Amino acid sequence: MAPTTVLVGVPALGPRYAKAAIGAVLPGGRPRTLPDAQLIREDVGIDLGHLAEYARACGLALDGVLPLTYPHVLAFPLQIALMADRSFPLALPGLVHVRNRIVAARAIGPGERLRITVHAADLAAHPRGAQVDLVAHVDAGGERVWSGRSTYLARGAPVPEGRPAASEPEPSAVEGGPPSAVWRVPGDTGRRYARASGDINPIHLHPLTARAFGFPRAIAHGMWTAARAVAALQGRLPATAEFDVAFGKPLLLPSTVELRTRQAGPTDWDLAVASRSGHEHLRASVRAR
């Protein structure tokens, strides 16, 4: 059994981002394998004010259950706590979120007490560097109610030993026809989502800090785009669902983008978000379980 650390309260992310930035430039190599550890938070309650702020940032309506993507923001601080440590083989600064897969076993009520567990898995070679998965599980009353797998790419990172990354098919493209919605995404979207999610990566906050990492302007969080797409279909999605998202070109802020949807079954959907110039930012599928 992997060593387990039980955390009391939400890990403070600002100091961890700073620690990771310093660690990325310190001399000495990083380990070649993932830490054999998991982080846990027990008896986690939902802060209704925080839930409302998240819903406002993503355009979601509060309808008595947690949005499909909301447990991700509960698990995200634990992911960062793992990735910011020097025992992690990939440096946190520069990691790019390229894929996210969610399995919702049932709807979660905002009054439920949750157990959140996070560990790292599947460090593998990638054509552009190396990638790793951060796996999160959410339990309620001893029942697994939600799982998420976030895949991060480290461009140019040394190729780890072992197998190459598994080649999984991406969600299907949705092309042609009029858009289901047109979003005018304001320049402060990254800051508003950062406050709601805790993801304060500087590439999302301001043009100046984004330029330091090679982006011409701040970019939207991939999980904001995913949650905004879910919001567009709220009320038409199954309570038990698999949500698979592949992130494409960065969504520069501000921007105008188009959402296209295609119904693939009574409650199954394919989704795509792209700019009017044709740059695709997201492909996703929702499938009932």
N, C-alpha and C positions, 0 to 999 in steps of 0.2 A: 504494500500500500504506500502511495506517495506521501511524503511528509506534508502535514497540513498545518496551516497557520490560520487561526481564527482572529479576524479583525474586529475591533470594537469601533463602530462608527465608520463614516465614509473616509477613505484615504484622501489626504490633502494633495491635490494634483499639482498645484503651482510649484512647491518644493521638489516634487518628483520630476517634473519637466526640467527644472533647473539642474537637478542632480544628473539627469540623463544627458543634458547638453554638455556639462563638464566632463562626464565620463566618456563621451564620444571623442574627446580630444586628448584624453590622458594617454600617456605612453603605456605600452603593454597590450598584449593580445586579449581577445575575448574567448570564452570557452567555445568549443565546437559542437556542443550538445545542449539540449534544452534542460533547464533546471527541473529536477524531479520533485515538483512541489505543487500544491494547490492552495489557493486562498479562499476563505469562507467568511461570509457574514451570516450570522444567525438572527432569527426573529426580526426581520426587517419589515418595518411598516412603511406604508406609502404616505409621503407628505403631500397632502392635497393641494397645497399652494404650489409646490414644485410641479405636480402633475398638470395643474392649470397653466403654468408658465410654459411647459413643454407643448401642451396642446395649442396654445396661442402661437408659439414660434413655428409650428408645423402645419397650422391650418386645420387641426383636428377638432372635432366636436367631442365633448365629454358625454358619454352615453351609459355610464354605470359600470363599465368594465375597462381594464387597461388597454390602450391601443396596442396593436400587434407589435410595434417596434419599441414600446416604452421599456420593457424589461432590459433591452440593450443598454440604456443609459444607467440602469441600476448596476449592471455588471461592469460597465466600462471603467470605473475607477479601479476595480480590482485588476483588470487587464493592464492598465497603465502601471500599477504597482509592480506587477510581474515584469513588464517590458523595460521599466526604467532602471532596474537593478543591473549592476555590472555582471551578475551571473547569467544574464540573458545574452545569447550569442549574437543578436542583431541590435545595433544601436537604434534607440527610439527616434532620435531626430532623423527625418527623412523617410520614415516608414510610410508607405502608401496603402490605404485601405482599398483593396481591389475586388473583394467578394464578400457577401454576407448571406448566410443561410439560417433561417429561423424555422423552428418547428413548434407550433402552439398546440398542446394537447387538449386544452380547453380554455375557455375564457377565465380571466383572473379578475376577481373583484378588488376594488381599491381598499377594502377593509381587511383583506387577508394578510396573515403574517407569513413572510417568505424566507427561505434559505437560499442563498446565492453562492454558487461554487464556480471557480474559474481555474483553468489550467491551460498550459501551452501544449501543442501537439503538432506532429507532422512538419518538422523542419525539413525543407527539401530544396534541391536545386531548381532554379527557374531560368528560362532563357535570358532574362535580364538581371539575374542576380540570385537571390534566395528568397524563399517565402516561408511563412509560418502561420499556423492557425491558433487563435485564442478561443477556447471552448468554454461556454458558460451554460450552467444548468440552474434552473429556478424550480424549487420544490415548495409545495404548500401542503401542510398536514400529512407529510410523508409521501406525497404524490408528486411525480415529475410533471410539471404543468407547462414548462417552456424550456427550449434549448436554443442556443445560438452558436454559430461558428463564424468568426470573423477572420478573413484571410488578409494578411499584410505582406507586402512586397518590399524588400530592401534592394533598391537598384544598385547594381555594381558590387554588392556584398560578396565576399568570398563564398564559393560554392561549398556547401557542407558535404560531408561524406555521406554516402548512402544513396537511396533511390532518388530519382528526379520527381518533381511535383507531378501528382496525378493529373491527367488531362481530362477534366470533366466538361461536358458540353455546357455552354452558356445558355441562358434563356433565349427563346426565339426572338428574332427581330419583329418589330411592328412597324410596317411602312405603308405609305400611301393613304389617301383619303384625308379628310379634314381632321385637325386635332380635336381631341376631347376637351382640352382646356389649353389656354395660353396663360403662362405665369410671367408676370413682371417681377423679377426677383431683385429686391432693393440691395443697396450696397452694405447695409448693416445686418444682413441675414446671418452672416457668420458670427457676429458678436451676439446676436439674440439667441442663436442656437447654442453657442458656447455657454452662455449663462444658464440655459435650460438643461444642457447635457453634461456640463463639466469638461467638455473637450475644448481646451484652450490652446490647442496647437496654433502657433503664430501665423501659419499660412492662411488661416481663416479670419484673422482679426482685423488686419489693416494692410493697405497696399505696400507700405514700407517694409513691414515684417515679412510679407509674402515675397517681395522682391529678393530678400536675403536668401530665399530658398529657390529662386529661379522662376517665380511666377510673376507675370506682369501686373496682376492685381490680386487681391484676396480671392479665395475660392470658397465655394459653399462646401459644407461637410457632405460627404456622400450619404450619410445616414439621415441628414435633413432632406435631401432629395428623395430618398426612399420613403421616409415618413410622409412627405408631402404627397407622394404618389398614392400611398395608402389612404390618406385623407380624402383624395378625390373619389375613392370607391367605398368610403365608409358607409355601412348599412347594406352593402352588397357583397361583403366578404364573409366566408365561413368562420365560425368560432374556432374550429379545429383546422389548422391550415399549415401548409409548407410555403414559405416565402423565400424565393431564391433571387438574389440581386447581384448583378455584375456591373461594376462601375467602369465608365469609359473616360472620355476626355474631362479634365477638370471644368467645373462650371464657374466661370469668372464672374465676379460681382462688380457692379450690377449687370444683369442680363435679362433678356426675354427669351423664354424657352417654351416648347410645345410638348404637351403630354399626349401620347397616343395610347389607346387601349383597344384590346381585342378580346371578346368573350370566348373562352375555350371550353366552357361547360356551364352548368347552371350557376355555380359559384366559383368557377375557375377563370382566371384572367391572365393575359399577357400585357405587359406595360413597357413603354419606352419614353424616355425624356431626351429631347434633342434641341439644339439651337436651330434657328431658321437658316443658318448657313450649312446645316447638315451634320454638325459635330454631335455625335451621340454621347450623352452623359450617363445614361443608365438604361439597362435592360433588366426586366424582372418578370417573374411568374408567380402567381398565387394558385395553389392547388389544394382542394379540400382533402382532408385525410379520412 
